[in-house]
Amino acid sequence: MEEFLYKDLIDFSKDKKEIEKLYGKAIEDRLLIAKNEIYIEELADKVVLKIDEAIVSDFDFSEDSIDYLEKIIDEGFKNNQEEVNRKLLKELSIDMGAYLGFTIINNLGGHWKFRNDIINSSVYFPSVDIECFPFHKVLKRLLYGKEESISKFYISIMELLGVIDY
């Protein structure tokens, strides 16, 4: 069973050597990138299809939908983190991370940097030379609870991009 170590699940990094050491090189083949982009979009759409019809309209890839993603996790994983097996955690992280990453790119820009293990893929923002890891953030949220807020992660990206100030 795959073990996820907190120290290996990063939210942001500018350190290209650290990223490459931990997760391998980003895929550069344009055909593989295109295939992965289609796969990610399909996964993100799959999340919307799985959502209860009563709230599906809230999952529109908008910034507000990030808060609804948090609510889905809260409802589905109330104190159950220990009971969910690691394979299911990875699958959920990939599905929900695809939705999160797709939402980030649609609203804030950036582009995917895919790696051989999709969970280690990132969204890269060339304007600030930083990568964020939506799959890692979702996995940390599932494993460690509300202190690993997806909404705060999104706000942090906005701050890094200079979209908002506090």
Number of C-alpha atoms within 10 A of each C-alpha: 6 8 7 15 8 12 6 12 18 18 19 20 16 13 11 13 12 11 19 12 9 13 17 16 16 17 16 11 8 9 10 12 17 11 10 18 18 12 13 21 15 14 19 23 19 15 18 20 12 9 15 10 10 7 11 15 12 17 22 14 21 15 18 13 19 22 17 16 20 19 12 13 17 16 9 12 16 10 11 12 16 11 8 12 11 16 12 10 18 20 13 18 23 25 23 25 29 28 28 27 27 26 22 23 16 14 13 16 16 20 18 23 21 22 19 12 9 16 23 22 27 27 22 22 19 11 10 11 11 19 25 25 24 30 29 25 24 32 24 24 20 26 19 15 19 14 9 17 18 21 18 13 19 22 16 17 21 16 13 15 16 10 11 11 10 3
